Amino acid sequence: MKTSRAILIATATVAVGILNAGRLHRERAELAEKRHRETIELSREQHQQRLRLDTAALHQRLLGAIATDPEHWGIWNKGDLTPEQLAQMVRVNSQISLNHLNYELGVVTPEELRVQARSLMERPAVRDFWSETRDFRSKESGDERTQEFIEIFDREHAAARKPVEHAAA
């Protein structure tokens, strides 16, 4: 009886060990799969961020060409701006686009963006540009981060216009 009891205990111990090993193997496999999915998602996010950066770099180069190249003036001017006015608007667009990208990528916080927007809105050319293009920017993207960006610039635009409007009255 003692031998059969020992065999039964040994068999039970081995069975529990096998069950635990199987459970540990499944847990490790699930954890590895979870990490794999997270790595793939992170890779996708990094790829999207790289695409945004590359696209922004192309946009900045295009804006530079439009601001300085007479051949581009004819393509991009709607006919009512002088080359100097068009160049000024394109340069303002370049600055605002850069601020937008920095905000979208999380390089600047909402508070930092407010400070930058306030500084930009001190300039009449920036206020004029924002007045002209704000609606297009709003329609162009429904993404939440862009809407936050527009709201911040709108508030600073309105705040900057109040002293100008009071001075004119």
Secondary structure as the mmCIF struct_conf table of DSSP 4:
data_model
#
loop_
_struct_conf.conf_type_id
_struct_conf.id
_struct_conf.beg_label_comp_id
_struct_conf.beg_label_asym_id
_struct_conf.beg_label_seq_id
_struct_conf.end_label_comp_id
_struct_conf.end_label_asym_id
_struct_conf.end_label_seq_id
HELX_RH_AL_P HELX_RH_AL_P1 LYS A 2 THR A 68
HELX_RH_AL_P HELX_RH_AL_P2 PRO A 70 TRP A 76
BEND BEND1 GLY A 79 LEU A 81
HELX_RH_AL_P HELX_RH_AL_P3 PRO A 83 GLU A 104
TURN_TY1_P TURN_TY1_P1 LEU A 105 GLY A 106
BEND BEND2 VAL A 107 VAL A 108
HELX_RH_AL_P HELX_RH_AL_P4 PRO A 110 LEU A 120
TURN_TY1_P TURN_TY1_P2 MET A 121 GLU A 122
BEND BEND3 ARG A 123 ARG A 123
HELX_RH_AL_P HELX_RH_AL_P5 PRO A 124 GLU A 140
HELX_RH_AL_P HELX_RH_AL_P6 GLU A 144 ALA A 168
#
